[in-house]
Amino acid sequence: MTEDLDLTNFESFLISQGSEFNTIQSYLLDVKQLGLFLKRQTKELITARTEDLRQFIHSLFELGLNPSTINRKVSAIRSYYSYLCSAGKIDDNPAEELELLKVGRKLPLTLSIEEVNAIIESADEKTPAGLRDRVCLELLYGSGLRISELLNLKIGDIMLREELLSIIGKGNKKRFVPFGKKALRAIQEYLQNGRPQLMKKKKTNYFILNARGNKLSRMGFLKILRKYLIKSNIRKKITPHTFRHSFATHLLQAGADLRAVQELLGHADITTTQIYTHIDREYLKQVHREHHPREKEL
């Protein structure tokens, strides 16, 4: 059996495990890279030993790859050899003793309240597209939505009287998320003067529409966001998720309860939400440095 055929079967194995498309493509490239490394040493993937795999990982350090990238390659190798074992192609797993590197969790980038306001206010509410953009920005920040949750919103998910959104999040879990008065005004303006013009003669239940009356795509929104970042003169590397990070951080800075923020974000595990407490600590240290009398004397 050829090595290429093994990789084809490995791809099928990853699909059966529920791996995402990008992860599968990365894992296949990582295993091919290992195969080339072993080939230069006249060795093969299927007969590699633990020491061979460790030499490959050491070579990644010498290339200057960061720990996160190396960890992904280690995960790919472990998955590959798990597949070979489960398929009965090898008896012993040489990757079993490979360990992931300890990587400090990177704090997500957030916007200041002033930066958020500048971006939202830059939307031109005189046009149907501008009204749509305004409501997108208001809900990303005002309700802490994921971009997929925003773009998948249906008309029936918006409870205007209760000022709540019915959201289907990760794991198909439903939650109710409030939105404030400014978001309410943006929703009403968009429903009255924006969405009907964008929808034209088409029939759709999706709330956020593009210029052709179809559901707005992720790439479509990224183009919109870039436009408003330029307009607001904000040079940070902002993604739609940055608004969600900023939503959580600003709530905690204002004294919100961590479990309440967990519920709003739809996190299954509170440890995921706790990263925002680290951001909050950084904010507190900044305030201390800027305002404590002893710090000012230095």
WOVENQUI-V344494 format. One record per helix or strand of 2 or more residues. SS is the DSSP state (a for helix, b for strand). FROM is the first residue (numbers start at 1). TO is the last residue. Records with the same first field share a line. If there is no record, write none. Layout:
SS: FROM-TO / FROM-TO
//
This chain:
a: 3-16 / 21-39 / 45-47 / 50-62 / 67-86 / 113-121 / 128-142 / 147-151 / 155-157 / 170-172 / 181-193 / 195-199 / 218-232 / 240-253 / 258-265 / 270-273 / 275-291 / 293-296
b: 158-159 / 164-168 / 174-178
//
